[in-house]
Amino acid sequence: FFFKASNPGQFENDSDALWQRGHVPETIVYHGRVGINTDAPDEALVVCGNAKVMGRVMHPSDSRAKQNIREVDTNEQLRRITQMRLVEYDYKPEFASVMGIKNT
């Protein structure tokens, strides 16, 4: 099961296929970057628009992946925060228009 659509309804030959059936049932594998509402994804998955998640989002920062979790000295951490550089910014108009951002 291979497919690739460069134009809606038009599929190219199997030698150009990048999508394939996964080893796990009901999965599809793509080796490369995937863009939804963009033709220039710069990460493994880029979604330009809203995404609805009807389950959990797994993240490597989850506490179940960590050990030796302990409290820290809050005074020391607040001192470090005061040394941080805080900024405000506006998006560049060309970036905002490509990403669909109206309020820059």
N, C-alpha and C positions, 0 to 999 in steps of 0.2 A: 504494500500500500504506500505509494509515493505520490506526492502532488506538489505542484508549485504554480501559483497564479500570478502572472505579471500584469494581466488585465482581467477584470471581472469576466468569468465564464471562459477564459482562454487558458489552457494548461499546456505547459511545455513538456518535452520528453523526459523520461525517467532519468537519463544521464545527468540532467541539470537539477534533479530534485534535491532539496535540502531538508525537507520534512520527511519523517518516516515513523512507522508504528513503533512504539516503545516496547520494552521487554515486559513491562507491567501492563496488565489488561487496562483498556480504556485510556491509554496515554499516547501522545504524539511527541516526537523529539525533533528539535531543530537545533543544529549546531551553528550558532551565530547569534547575531543581535536581532531582536524582534521589536518592531515599532507599531503601536496602535495610534492611529491618527497622526503619524509622522513617517516620513520616508528617510529620516536620518537619525536613527537611534544611536546614542553614544554609550549605552550600557546594555547589559544582557536583555533587559526588558524596559521599554520606555512607553508609558501611557500618557498621552496628551489628552486630558479630559478626566472625568470622574471615574473612579473604580469602586465597585461594590463588592465587598467581601462577605460571604454568607457563612463563614467559618473562621478559624483561627489563622492569624498571620504568624508564621514561625520566624523567629529572629535569633541570630547567634548571640545576642546580648541577653537572652533569657537567663534568669537566675538558675535554671536547671542545668545550664552548661558551665557554671562557675563553682569554684570552691574557695575556701578561706575568706568568705565574706565577713567583714567586721566593721564596726563603727569607727568613724574617724574623728579627730579633734576638729570640731566645727569652727573654733576660732582660727585655726590654721587654714582651713578651707576658705573661710571668708576673707582672710588676708590674701590668699591666692586669687580670689575672684576680683578683689579691688585692683589687682595688677593686670587684669584682662583688658584688652582694647575692645570697646563696644562701639558698633557703628550702625548707622542707618543708610539706606541706599534706595535708588530707583533702578528698575530694570531698564536696559537699553531698549529703545523702541523696536529695533529689528528683532531682538530676542523675544520681547513681549508679543509681537505680532505672530511669530512662528509658533509660540507656545500657547497662544489663545488667551493671554493675560490682558485684561482690559484696564485694570487699575495698576499702573506701574509704580 
